[in-house]
Amino acid sequence: MTDYKLELEGTYGTGRKWTTGFHMTSSSDIAAVVIDWGFKASDLWTNATYGLETLYATTTSATVLRVIQLDATMHELQSIESPVSLPGTATTDEGANQLSVLVSLRNAFSGERNRGRMYLPSPAEGAVAEGILGTTEATRVSTAISALFTGLRAGGGVIFVFNRKASPRDPVPYTKKTLTNEKVDRVLRTQRRRVRELLAVYV
C-alpha cells in the first residue's frame, strides 16, 4: 500500500489561489491514482445532482489536480499534476477569498487526533447569508464529498489522517487513523493563509 495526498487547486477572479486536499492509502500506483482522481474530481465539481460548481461564481475555477506520493514520514517522493478547467456556474459574485467551507473528516472515535479537515474555496455570495452557508448548499457539499469518498473507497482507497509528533495519546509519530464519515460546517471559516502574503493597502 502506498500513501498519497490528493489535491485540487484553483484560482479566484482576483488571481489568488485556493487548494483543498486529503490523504489516502492505495494499492494502485501513482499513475492510476492520477487517472482516477481526475474522474472523481470532475464528478465532484460537475455532477448534475451534487456538483459543487453551482456554489461558486464563474470567476472561481479549479485549474489543477495533483497527486503526491509520500514516504513513511509523509514527505513528498514524487508528484504528478494535470491541468483541468472546472469553473463555477453561479451568477452572483464570488465571496471573500479568505473564507472557506470547512468539511470535517471523522471516524468513530472522539478527539482532534482522529479528525481531519478539508477547506473548500469561498462560495459565491448567493450561497451564503450572514456568513452561514444555506441548508440546500451545505447538503449539496455533504452529498458531493460523501460520493467522492465512497467512490475512492470502492476502488480500494483508505482516507486517513496522521500525527506528525509523538504525544501521550499518540506515542508513535505518523500513525494513520482511517476516516469513515464527513460533516459540513455551515459557518464559513477563515483561511488566512490564502491572503496572508498580500501587502497592506492603506488609505
Backbone bond lengths (Angstrom), bond angles and torsions (degrees), N, CA, C in turn:
res aa  C-N    CA-C-N  psi(-1)  N-CA   C-N-CA  omega(-1)  CA-C   N-CA-C  phi
1 M - - - 1.462 - - 1.535 109.23 -
2 T 1.314 115.64 141.85 1.463 121.85 -177.86 1.525 109.33 -121.08
3 D 1.328 115.21 142.28 1.458 120.69 179.36 1.519 110.54 -94.85
4 Y 1.345 114.33 138.28 1.457 120.99 -179.59 1.524 110.50 -134.27
5 K 1.319 114.89 158.43 1.470 120.83 163.05 1.511 107.33 -115.74
6 L 1.326 116.36 126.58 1.459 122.25 178.59 1.515 108.68 -104.15
7 E 1.322 117.15 127.08 1.459 121.61 -176.68 1.525 111.15 -127.41
8 L 1.322 114.68 149.16 1.461 122.78 170.05 1.516 106.34 -125.67
9 E 1.309 115.86 123.86 1.466 121.82 -176.37 1.517 109.91 -118.74
10 G 1.320 115.84 149.05 1.452 119.26 178.81 1.510 112.22 -155.99
11 T 1.329 115.32 -172.26 1.459 121.54 -179.62 1.522 110.40 -133.93
12 Y 1.322 113.90 153.30 1.457 121.55 170.81 1.528 108.64 -93.23
13 G 1.312 115.43 172.31 1.454 119.78 176.54 1.517 113.00 -62.54
14 T 1.317 116.95 -23.16 1.464 121.78 178.09 1.522 112.46 -75.34
15 G 1.337 116.47 -11.33 1.451 120.58 -175.73 1.514 113.15 94.78
16 R 1.322 117.26 -10.39 1.462 120.15 178.02 1.526 110.26 -71.32
17 K 1.329 115.03 151.49 1.457 120.36 -177.13 1.524 111.63 -98.70
18 W 1.312 115.50 154.47 1.466 122.61 169.20 1.530 108.04 -133.11
19 T 1.317 115.52 152.18 1.460 121.48 178.95 1.514 109.08 -142.58
20 T 1.306 116.83 140.21 1.455 121.68 171.81 1.523 108.10 -135.65
21 G 1.335 117.25 155.32 1.451 118.80 -178.49 1.514 112.51 -176.60
22 F 1.332 115.34 -179.56 1.459 122.12 -177.32 1.527 108.06 -161.21
23 H 1.327 116.48 167.36 1.460 122.44 -179.07 1.529 110.50 -102.71
24 M 1.322 114.91 143.78 1.463 120.22 -178.90 1.524 110.56 -146.66
25 T 1.325 116.34 139.22 1.455 122.76 171.09 1.526 108.96 -99.55
26 S 1.321 116.60 139.18 1.466 120.22 -178.89 1.520 109.86 -151.15
27 S 1.319 116.34 152.29 1.462 121.27 173.73 1.527 111.67 -83.72
28 S 1.325 117.15 -8.56 1.464 121.54 -178.90 1.528 110.93 -79.16
29 D 1.340 116.38 154.11 1.459 119.02 175.94 1.521 109.35 -78.95
30 I 1.329 116.08 170.08 1.459 120.43 -171.71 1.533 111.74 -63.56
31 A 1.334 117.35 -35.32 1.467 119.40 -179.49 1.528 110.86 -63.54
32 A 1.327 116.61 -41.16 1.466 120.34 179.34 1.520 111.02 -68.56
33 V 1.334 116.76 -37.48 1.468 120.25 179.16 1.529 110.31 -65.69
34 V 1.329 117.06 -39.02 1.470 120.34 177.90 1.523 110.79 -60.51
35 I 1.318 117.01 -44.76 1.469 120.84 -179.76 1.525 110.41 -62.41
36 D 1.334 115.87 -47.44 1.462 119.76 -178.99 1.516 111.53 -64.90
37 W 1.323 117.33 -42.00 1.454 121.43 178.41 1.525 110.37 -62.21
38 G 1.320 117.17 -35.42 1.456 119.99 177.28 1.521 111.96 -61.27
39 F 1.321 116.96 -45.80 1.462 120.61 177.93 1.529 111.30 -65.50
40 K 1.327 116.10 -43.77 1.462 120.42 -176.91 1.529 111.39 -67.89
41 A 1.329 117.24 -40.77 1.460 120.78 179.97 1.525 111.10 -65.65
42 S 1.325 116.71 -39.54 1.461 120.51 177.56 1.520 110.90 -63.29
43 D 1.327 116.25 -43.00 1.465 120.16 178.37 1.523 111.11 -65.47
44 L 1.329 116.61 -40.64 1.462 121.00 177.40 1.525 110.73 -55.27
45 W 1.316 116.81 -38.37 1.455 121.34 -174.07 1.526 112.92 -88.11
46 T 1.337 117.77 -36.34 1.472 119.72 -167.50 1.526 115.29 -115.05
47 N 1.338 118.54 -3.62 1.461 119.65 -177.43 1.529 111.04 -53.33
48 A 1.333 116.89 134.57 1.465 120.86 -175.15 1.521 112.83 -63.57
49 T 1.322 117.89 -26.28 1.465 121.50 -177.19 1.522 112.77 -89.49
50 Y 1.334 116.54 -42.39 1.463 119.12 -172.75 1.536 114.15 -133.78
51 G 1.312 118.23 9.56 1.463 120.40 -176.62 1.524 113.36 -55.70
52 L 1.319 116.23 138.45 1.466 121.29 -176.92 1.519 113.12 -73.35
53 E 1.320 118.35 -12.95 1.458 120.78 -175.22 1.533 112.94 -57.04
54 T 1.332 118.08 -29.61 1.461 120.47 -177.74 1.526 112.58 -71.63
55 L 1.329 117.28 -14.81 1.460 121.25 -179.90 1.518 112.52 -87.84
56 Y 1.327 117.11 -10.12 1.459 120.47 -170.57 1.519 112.23 -119.14
57 A 1.318 114.51 144.33 1.459 120.59 178.20 1.516 110.37 -64.81
58 T 1.315 116.31 158.59 1.464 120.73 -179.55 1.518 112.22 -64.24
59 T 1.327 117.10 -17.92 1.462 121.07 178.14 1.525 113.03 -85.17
60 T 1.326 116.99 -7.55 1.465 121.98 177.79 1.522 108.53 -100.82
61 S 1.326 116.87 123.42 1.460 120.27 -175.41 1.518 111.46 -137.13
62 A 1.332 115.54 146.70 1.463 121.27 165.35 1.521 106.85 -87.23
63 T 1.324 117.25 130.20 1.462 121.07 -172.68 1.524 114.28 -122.79
64 V 1.327 117.68 -19.81 1.464 121.01 -176.31 1.521 109.25 -143.63
65 L 1.328 116.89 134.53 1.464 119.52 166.67 1.518 107.61 -113.03
66 R 1.313 115.43 145.73 1.462 120.53 -170.99 1.524 110.27 -140.20
67 V 1.329 116.22 140.19 1.465 122.16 172.25 1.521 107.77 -123.39
68 I 1.331 116.32 124.53 1.460 122.56 -179.43 1.524 108.51 -112.85
69 Q 1.313 116.70 121.32 1.464 120.44 175.11 1.521 109.02 -83.57
70 L 1.341 116.65 134.70 1.459 121.99 -172.91 1.524 111.61 -113.04
71 D 1.345 114.96 153.42 1.459 119.37 174.44 1.528 109.74 -92.63
72 A 1.332 117.53 -169.28 1.459 121.53 -175.07 1.518 113.38 -65.95
73 T 1.335 117.51 -20.77 1.465 121.11 177.32 1.525 111.43 -107.15
74 M 1.317 115.52 22.86 1.458 123.78 173.13 1.530 113.48 61.44
75 H 1.331 115.74 32.10 1.457 121.26 172.56 1.530 109.23 -102.53
76 E 1.316 115.15 154.97 1.457 120.67 -173.94 1.518 112.89 -67.73
77 L 1.330 115.63 131.32 1.459 122.22 171.23 1.519 110.81 -99.75
78 Q 1.324 114.73 -45.09 1.463 120.47 175.87 1.513 108.90 -157.96
79 S 1.328 114.93 160.86 1.462 120.09 -176.90 1.517 109.59 -142.11
80 I 1.328 115.99 139.41 1.455 121.56 175.48 1.523 108.56 -125.12
81 E 1.326 116.43 131.16 1.459 122.50 178.57 1.520 110.36 -115.49
82 S 1.317 115.11 148.06 1.461 121.38 174.00 1.524 108.81 -133.72
83 P 1.334 117.75 130.30 1.467 119.36 177.09 1.523 110.84 -71.88
84 V 1.324 116.28 142.79 1.456 122.10 174.55 1.523 108.10 -135.49
85 S 1.304 116.52 162.39 1.460 121.52 175.23 1.517 107.96 -131.73
86 L 1.335 115.29 95.49 1.465 121.50 -175.90 1.528 108.48 -129.12
87 P 1.331 117.66 84.83 1.466 120.50 179.73 1.522 111.86 -82.08
88 G 1.315 115.22 159.04 1.454 120.29 172.24 1.515 110.72 -73.73
89 T 1.334 115.86 167.86 1.465 120.19 -178.36 1.526 113.19 -124.09
90 A 1.334 117.89 -2.00 1.466 120.35 -178.78 1.526 110.20 -69.34
91 T 1.320 115.85 144.70 1.464 120.29 -175.75 1.526 113.11 -91.37
92 T 1.338 117.81 -8.23 1.457 120.07 177.20 1.522 110.42 -87.28
93 D 1.331 116.45 166.40 1.459 121.19 -176.83 1.522 111.66 -67.21
94 E 1.333 116.07 154.08 1.458 119.73 176.29 1.523 110.07 -69.42
95 G 1.328 116.04 152.15 1.453 121.24 -179.72 1.514 112.20 -78.37
96 A 1.330 115.80 176.55 1.459 121.51 177.65 1.532 109.12 -57.48
97 N 1.325 116.20 130.67 1.462 120.55 -170.30 1.520 114.22 -63.80
98 Q 1.331 118.06 -24.54 1.464 119.94 -178.38 1.522 112.99 -81.59
99 L 1.340 117.76 -6.90 1.457 120.67 179.31 1.530 110.51 -86.38
100 S 1.314 115.50 157.97 1.461 120.26 -174.46 1.516 110.78 -152.47
101 V 1.332 115.48 150.43 1.458 121.72 169.73 1.531 107.18 -89.36
102 L 1.324 115.84 119.21 1.460 120.83 -178.28 1.525 110.53 -91.64
103 V 1.340 115.39 127.04 1.463 122.20 173.06 1.526 107.03 -111.40
104 S 1.323 116.73 116.77 1.455 122.19 179.13 1.524 109.28 -88.56
105 L 1.330 116.05 123.85 1.467 122.09 -178.09 1.523 107.79 -102.01
106 R 1.334 118.01 126.91 1.455 121.08 -168.09 1.522 112.84 -136.65
107 N 1.348 114.15 169.78 1.453 120.89 166.61 1.526 108.41 -133.50
108 A 1.311 117.35 -166.60 1.465 120.12 -173.44 1.522 113.39 -73.81
109 F 1.333 117.52 -12.39 1.456 120.48 -176.14 1.523 111.09 -97.94
110 S 1.324 116.11 151.56 1.454 121.10 -178.48 1.527 110.58 -87.72
111 G 1.323 115.69 168.30 1.454 120.31 176.30 1.517 112.24 101.55
112 E 1.341 115.39 146.86 1.459 120.93 -177.55 1.526 112.65 -61.47
113 R 1.323 116.79 -29.53 1.467 119.45 -177.23 1.524 111.91 -66.91
114 N 1.311 117.03 -15.07 1.461 121.64 179.85 1.522 112.02 -105.04
115 R 1.326 116.06 16.63 1.460 119.28 -177.00 1.527 111.40 -130.64
116 G 1.314 114.81 153.72 1.452 121.38 173.71 1.518 109.27 -129.32
117 R 1.327 115.89 175.77 1.463 120.40 -179.45 1.518 111.04 -141.46
118 M 1.322 114.74 142.61 1.457 122.32 167.58 1.520 107.84 -117.56
119 Y 1.328 116.13 136.50 1.452 120.84 176.64 1.524 108.69 -112.59
120 L 1.325 115.78 102.65 1.454 120.67 177.73 1.529 109.56 -77.32
121 P 1.326 118.00 160.77 1.469 119.26 -178.25 1.526 112.93 -65.22
122 S 1.315 114.29 166.71 1.463 121.27 -179.54 1.522 110.63 -67.05
123 P 1.330 118.25 126.25 1.467 120.63 -177.56 1.523 112.18 -75.45
124 A 1.315 115.68 168.25 1.462 121.50 177.34 1.526 110.11 -66.85
125 E 1.310 115.97 154.79 1.464 121.05 -176.20 1.521 112.52 -59.46
126 G 1.328 117.44 -31.05 1.459 120.36 -178.70 1.514 114.06 -69.80
127 A 1.340 117.34 -14.44 1.464 121.07 179.87 1.522 112.69 -91.64
128 V 1.333 115.67 -2.34 1.469 120.88 -171.10 1.526 110.32 -130.62
129 A 1.333 116.10 143.81 1.461 121.72 172.69 1.521 108.45 -135.52
130 E 1.332 116.41 120.13 1.466 121.51 179.64 1.524 112.66 54.51
131 G 1.331 115.79 40.03 1.454 120.41 177.31 1.517 114.90 78.08
132 I 1.339 117.43 8.07 1.463 122.26 -178.80 1.527 109.22 -114.48
133 L 1.317 116.60 127.37 1.454 121.34 176.63 1.523 109.33 -69.57
134 G 1.321 116.93 135.05 1.454 121.08 -179.46 1.526 112.05 -58.02
135 T 1.328 115.90 152.74 1.466 120.38 -179.03 1.524 111.35 -60.06
136 T 1.324 116.65 -45.28 1.466 120.46 179.54 1.513 111.01 -61.84
137 E 1.324 116.27 -42.79 1.463 120.87 -179.31 1.525 111.36 -66.84
138 A 1.343 116.48 -41.32 1.466 120.11 179.45 1.528 110.81 -64.71
139 T 1.323 116.41 -39.62 1.464 120.45 177.54 1.521 110.37 -63.92
140 R 1.318 116.38 -37.33 1.465 120.49 178.12 1.529 110.89 -63.10
141 V 1.338 116.35 -43.19 1.466 120.31 177.58 1.522 109.99 -62.16
142 S 1.331 116.29 -46.77 1.462 121.05 -179.09 1.526 111.07 -58.39
143 T 1.321 116.28 -44.62 1.472 120.67 -179.75 1.518 110.74 -65.00
144 A 1.338 116.40 -41.10 1.466 121.13 -178.30 1.526 111.41 -65.28
145 I 1.329 117.30 -45.61 1.467 120.64 -179.00 1.526 110.12 -67.58
146 S 1.327 116.97 -40.40 1.463 121.01 177.95 1.528 110.86 -61.06
147 A 1.328 116.95 -43.39 1.464 121.12 178.93 1.525 110.87 -64.79
148 L 1.338 116.50 -39.76 1.461 121.02 178.57 1.526 110.99 -59.72
149 F 1.310 116.76 -52.61 1.460 120.32 -176.35 1.525 112.36 -70.78
150 T 1.333 116.33 -34.17 1.465 119.26 176.13 1.521 110.27 -61.42
151 G 1.314 116.82 -42.02 1.457 121.09 178.47 1.517 112.84 -65.55
152 L 1.336 116.45 -42.30 1.461 120.27 179.24 1.533 110.94 -66.08
153 R 1.336 116.38 -40.35 1.468 119.67 178.77 1.519 111.58 -66.86
154 A 1.323 116.37 -35.55 1.468 119.81 178.76 1.528 111.28 -62.80
155 G 1.335 115.80 -27.89 1.456 121.01 177.93 1.516 113.29 -89.18
156 G 1.327 117.04 8.81 1.458 120.95 177.70 1.509 115.01 97.78
157 G 1.334 118.20 0.96 1.455 120.98 179.84 1.526 112.06 -75.53
158 V 1.321 116.47 147.31 1.465 122.83 176.61 1.523 107.76 -124.34
159 I 1.329 116.97 115.26 1.455 121.89 179.92 1.531 108.17 -81.70
160 F 1.336 117.14 135.07 1.455 118.59 -174.34 1.523 112.40 -147.64
161 V 1.341 115.32 163.82 1.461 123.48 165.74 1.526 106.81 -121.96
162 F 1.338 116.23 168.73 1.458 120.00 -179.22 1.531 109.47 -151.15
163 N 1.310 116.08 163.44 1.456 121.91 176.87 1.520 109.83 -105.03
164 R 1.325 116.91 131.04 1.468 120.92 179.13 1.531 112.21 -82.41
165 K 1.333 116.01 -27.59 1.456 120.00 -176.33 1.521 110.54 -120.93
166 A 1.343 115.50 153.60 1.458 120.68 176.27 1.521 109.85 -76.04
167 S 1.328 116.11 146.12 1.455 122.58 176.52 1.528 107.41 -148.80
168 P 1.335 117.75 168.12 1.478 118.28 179.14 1.522 113.57 -54.84
169 R 1.332 116.90 -35.80 1.465 119.96 -179.26 1.523 112.64 -88.55
170 D 1.311 116.47 -19.64 1.462 122.10 178.03 1.523 108.66 -131.29
171 P 1.323 117.69 75.86 1.469 120.32 -173.98 1.526 114.97 -70.85
172 V 1.327 117.22 -17.67 1.465 120.89 -178.57 1.528 109.22 -110.28
173 P 1.343 118.17 112.92 1.466 120.04 178.70 1.529 112.01 -60.49
174 Y 1.311 114.85 151.47 1.458 123.75 176.50 1.523 113.04 66.13
175 T 1.342 115.02 26.98 1.452 119.36 173.35 1.526 109.16 -77.72
176 K 1.305 116.91 125.45 1.467 120.94 -176.97 1.526 111.43 -88.93
177 K 1.350 115.00 138.98 1.458 121.42 175.03 1.519 108.36 -120.06
178 T 1.296 115.82 124.01 1.460 121.21 -178.19 1.526 110.67 -71.51
179 L 1.342 116.22 133.77 1.463 122.27 177.91 1.520 109.27 -98.80
180 T 1.318 115.70 140.47 1.470 119.45 -172.46 1.526 114.40 -126.15
181 N 1.327 118.68 -14.87 1.460 119.23 179.73 1.519 110.37 -151.89
182 E 1.317 115.83 168.82 1.464 122.22 -173.96 1.526 110.39 -136.23
183 K 1.321 115.89 148.90 1.461 121.78 174.30 1.531 108.36 -135.76
184 V 1.335 115.48 139.82 1.458 121.20 -178.79 1.521 109.52 -102.93
185 D 1.312 116.44 127.53 1.464 122.64 176.76 1.527 108.22 -84.75
186 R 1.327 116.80 120.70 1.461 119.56 179.82 1.518 112.51 -73.74
187 V 1.331 117.56 -21.54 1.463 120.86 176.87 1.523 108.63 -78.67
188 L 1.327 116.71 123.20 1.462 119.27 179.00 1.526 109.54 -67.36
189 R 1.315 116.17 139.13 1.457 122.08 -179.23 1.519 110.77 -111.10
190 T 1.324 115.94 158.41 1.455 121.14 -176.63 1.518 110.79 -93.89
191 Q 1.317 115.42 131.83 1.456 122.88 172.87 1.528 107.34 -115.27
192 R 1.315 115.88 83.94 1.464 119.80 -173.65 1.524 112.68 -65.00
193 R 1.335 116.63 -25.16 1.460 117.87 -178.87 1.515 111.96 -64.40
194 R 1.333 117.33 -18.26 1.460 119.63 178.97 1.523 112.18 -74.12
195 V 1.335 117.50 -17.35 1.465 120.17 -179.01 1.515 112.63 -130.56
196 R 1.332 118.58 3.28 1.467 119.58 -171.83 1.519 113.56 -69.40
197 E 1.330 117.61 -19.30 1.456 119.50 179.73 1.527 112.68 -82.18
198 L 1.331 116.57 -5.27 1.464 119.53 179.09 1.516 110.32 -72.78
199 L 1.307 116.29 138.34 1.452 121.01 176.50 1.522 110.08 -77.03
200 A 1.306 115.74 149.35 1.473 119.94 178.28 1.520 109.78 -64.16
201 V 1.334 115.25 144.44 1.463 121.97 177.02 1.519 107.52 -122.90
202 Y 1.316 116.23 109.56 1.463 120.80 -176.01 1.533 110.11 -101.71
203 V 1.344 114.98 148.97 1.462 120.41 176.34 1.520 108.86 -132.24
